[in-house]
Amino acid sequence: MKTNCTCTHSVYDHSDDTGCDAKGCTCSLGFEEVTEVVFNALEKEIDELEDKNHALRVRNDNEYDNALEWAASYIIGAQLSGHGVEVQRYANTMAMSIRAAKRGLTPRALDVCPSCAGKGTYKIGVYSETCSACHGTGTRQ
């Protein structure tokens, strides 16, 4: 981590009232000003690293999607080589599963109980009763 001022001396060489205490240095920045300069430089460096990280993630996701698409296309191509109906259905199902695994798709809906819509209870008139399908958990059993 960079802790040097623009005068190349450490932040800790700067006092609040006299500037840099290093021998022969003429820097007049106090400790707080130097730490602010260093902090801003580090913040800029972090932003640049985050941008690079995001670009790498996007590239990796695209490569992952391309590999899955290739596998799905290969399976569909293999099914056309004259196999029976069952093999063709299996190949289509596998291809659909592989394509569904691509990143960037909307997340799957929560696995909630269809009887109580995830509440765990349901009303009968003015009374509230525990859902018998999920036993009050709100999740599908």
Sine and cosine of phi, psi and omega as CSV:
sin_phi,cos_phi,sin_psi,cos_psi,sin_omega,cos_omega
0.00,0.00,0.72,-0.70,-0.04,-1.00
-0.97,0.22,0.81,-0.58,0.06,-1.00
-0.77,-0.64,0.46,0.89,-0.03,-1.00
-0.97,-0.25,0.56,-0.83,0.08,-1.00
-0.98,0.21,0.10,-1.00,0.06,-1.00
-0.91,0.41,-0.32,0.95,0.06,-1.00
-1.00,0.09,0.14,0.99,0.03,-1.00
0.95,0.32,0.07,1.00,0.07,-1.00
-1.00,-0.07,0.38,-0.93,-0.05,-1.00
-0.91,0.42,0.45,-0.89,0.09,-1.00
-0.84,0.55,-0.57,0.82,-0.08,-1.00
-0.96,0.27,-0.19,0.98,0.09,-1.00
-0.99,0.14,-0.16,0.99,-0.05,-1.00
-0.99,-0.13,0.80,-0.60,0.08,-1.00
-0.99,-0.17,0.24,-0.97,-0.06,-1.00
-0.93,0.38,-0.51,0.86,-0.14,-0.99
-0.97,-0.25,-0.48,0.88,-0.12,-0.99
-0.93,-0.36,-0.08,1.00,-0.04,-1.00
1.00,0.06,-0.58,-0.82,-0.07,-1.00
-0.97,0.26,0.76,-0.65,-0.01,-1.00
-1.00,-0.05,0.01,1.00,0.00,-1.00
-0.92,0.38,0.57,-0.82,-0.08,-1.00
-0.88,0.47,0.82,-0.58,0.05,-1.00
0.99,0.14,0.02,1.00,-0.04,-1.00
-1.00,0.04,0.64,-0.77,0.00,-1.00
-0.94,-0.34,0.22,0.98,-0.01,-1.00
-0.92,0.39,0.77,-0.64,-0.05,-1.00
-0.97,-0.25,0.13,0.99,0.00,-1.00
-0.96,0.28,0.70,-0.71,0.06,-1.00
-0.99,0.16,0.08,-1.00,-0.06,-1.00
-0.85,0.53,-0.72,0.69,-0.05,-1.00
-0.91,0.42,-0.64,0.76,0.00,-1.00
-0.92,0.40,-0.66,0.75,0.00,-1.00
-0.92,0.39,-0.67,0.74,0.02,-1.00
-0.90,0.44,-0.57,0.82,0.05,-1.00
-0.92,0.40,-0.66,0.75,0.04,-1.00
-0.88,0.47,-0.73,0.69,0.00,-1.00
-0.90,0.43,-0.68,0.74,0.01,-1.00
-0.87,0.49,-0.71,0.71,0.01,-1.00
-0.89,0.45,-0.64,0.77,0.03,-1.00
-0.90,0.43,-0.67,0.74,0.02,-1.00
-0.92,0.39,-0.62,0.79,0.04,-1.00
-0.89,0.47,-0.66,0.75,0.04,-1.00
-0.90,0.44,-0.66,0.75,0.02,-1.00
-0.90,0.44,-0.64,0.77,0.03,-1.00
-0.90,0.43,-0.68,0.74,0.03,-1.00
-0.87,0.49,-0.67,0.74,0.03,-1.00
-0.90,0.44,-0.65,0.76,0.02,-1.00
-0.92,0.40,-0.62,0.79,0.04,-1.00
-0.90,0.43,-0.63,0.77,0.05,-1.00
-0.89,0.45,-0.68,0.73,0.03,-1.00
-0.90,0.43,-0.66,0.75,0.01,-1.00
-0.89,0.46,-0.67,0.74,0.02,-1.00
-0.89,0.45,-0.68,0.73,0.01,-1.00
-0.88,0.47,-0.65,0.76,0.03,-1.00
-0.91,0.41,-0.64,0.76,0.02,-1.00
-0.90,0.44,-0.68,0.73,0.02,-1.00
-0.88,0.47,-0.69,0.72,0.00,-1.00
-0.89,0.45,-0.68,0.73,0.02,-1.00
-0.90,0.44,-0.66,0.75,0.03,-1.00
-0.89,0.46,-0.66,0.75,0.02,-1.00
-0.90,0.43,-0.67,0.75,0.03,-1.00
-0.90,0.43,-0.65,0.76,0.04,-1.00
-0.87,0.49,-0.73,0.68,0.02,-1.00
-0.89,0.47,-0.65,0.76,0.02,-1.00
-0.89,0.45,-0.65,0.76,0.01,-1.00
-0.91,0.41,-0.66,0.75,0.03,-1.00
-0.91,0.42,-0.64,0.77,0.02,-1.00
-0.91,0.42,-0.63,0.78,0.05,-1.00
-0.88,0.47,-0.70,0.71,-0.01,-1.00
-0.89,0.46,-0.67,0.74,0.01,-1.00
-0.90,0.44,-0.68,0.74,0.02,-1.00
-0.90,0.43,-0.63,0.78,0.02,-1.00
-0.89,0.46,-0.70,0.71,-0.01,-1.00
-0.90,0.44,-0.68,0.73,0.01,-1.00
-0.91,0.42,-0.63,0.78,0.04,-1.00
-0.90,0.43,-0.61,0.79,0.00,-1.00
-0.93,0.36,-0.52,0.86,-0.02,-1.00
-0.94,0.35,-0.42,0.91,-0.05,-1.00
-0.99,0.17,0.05,1.00,-0.07,-1.00
-1.00,0.09,0.41,0.91,0.15,-0.99
1.00,-0.04,0.36,0.93,0.03,-1.00
-0.99,0.15,0.14,-0.99,-0.02,-1.00
-0.93,0.36,0.11,-0.99,-0.04,-1.00
-0.89,0.45,-0.62,0.79,-0.02,-1.00
-0.90,0.44,-0.65,0.76,0.02,-1.00
-0.91,0.42,-0.64,0.77,0.01,-1.00
-0.91,0.42,-0.66,0.75,0.05,-1.00
-0.90,0.44,-0.69,0.73,0.01,-1.00
-0.88,0.47,-0.68,0.74,0.00,-1.00
-0.90,0.43,-0.65,0.76,0.04,-1.00
-0.89,0.45,-0.68,0.74,0.02,-1.00
-0.89,0.45,-0.69,0.72,0.02,-1.00
-0.89,0.46,-0.68,0.74,0.00,-1.00
-0.89,0.45,-0.67,0.74,0.04,-1.00
-0.90,0.43,-0.64,0.77,0.02,-1.00
-0.90,0.44,-0.68,0.74,0.00,-1.00
-0.91,0.42,-0.68,0.74,0.01,-1.00
-0.92,0.40,-0.53,0.85,0.03,-1.00
-0.94,0.33,-0.34,0.94,-0.01,-1.00
-0.99,0.15,-0.07,1.00,0.00,-1.00
-0.86,0.51,0.54,-0.84,0.02,-1.00
-0.97,0.24,0.38,-0.92,0.05,-1.00
1.00,-0.04,-0.05,1.00,0.06,-1.00
-0.98,0.22,0.34,-0.94,0.04,-1.00
-0.91,0.41,0.62,-0.78,-0.01,-1.00
-0.90,0.43,0.47,-0.88,-0.01,-1.00
-0.91,0.41,0.58,-0.81,0.03,-1.00
-0.89,0.46,0.48,-0.88,0.00,-1.00
-0.87,0.50,0.53,-0.85,-0.02,-1.00
-1.00,0.08,0.97,0.25,-0.06,-1.00
-0.99,-0.12,0.37,-0.93,0.02,-1.00
-0.92,0.38,0.79,-0.62,-0.01,-1.00
-0.95,0.30,-0.38,0.93,-0.04,-1.00
-0.96,0.28,-0.68,0.73,-0.07,-1.00
-0.93,-0.37,0.06,1.00,-0.01,-1.00
0.85,0.53,0.56,0.83,0.10,-1.00
1.00,0.06,0.02,1.00,-0.03,-1.00
-0.99,0.16,-0.49,0.87,-0.03,-1.00
1.00,-0.02,-0.30,0.95,0.05,-1.00
-0.68,-0.73,0.31,-0.95,0.12,-0.99
-0.58,-0.81,0.44,-0.90,-0.08,-1.00
-1.00,0.00,0.63,-0.78,0.16,-0.99
-0.81,-0.59,0.98,-0.18,-0.07,-1.00
0.93,0.38,-0.86,-0.51,0.02,-1.00
-0.99,-0.12,-0.09,1.00,-0.05,-1.00
-0.99,-0.13,0.46,-0.89,0.05,-1.00
-0.91,-0.42,0.74,-0.68,-0.06,-1.00
-0.81,-0.59,0.54,-0.84,0.05,-1.00
-0.92,0.40,0.69,-0.73,-0.02,-1.00
-0.91,0.41,0.80,-0.60,-0.02,-1.00
-0.98,0.20,-0.37,0.93,-0.02,-1.00
-0.96,0.28,-0.63,0.78,-0.05,-1.00
-0.92,-0.40,0.00,1.00,-0.01,-1.00
0.85,0.53,0.58,0.82,0.08,-1.00
1.00,0.08,0.02,1.00,-0.03,-1.00
-0.99,0.14,-0.46,0.89,-0.04,-1.00
1.00,0.09,-0.05,1.00,0.02,-1.00
-0.95,-0.32,0.40,-0.91,0.00,-1.00
-0.92,0.40,0.70,-0.71,-0.02,-1.00
-1.00,-0.07,0.00,0.00,0.00,0.00
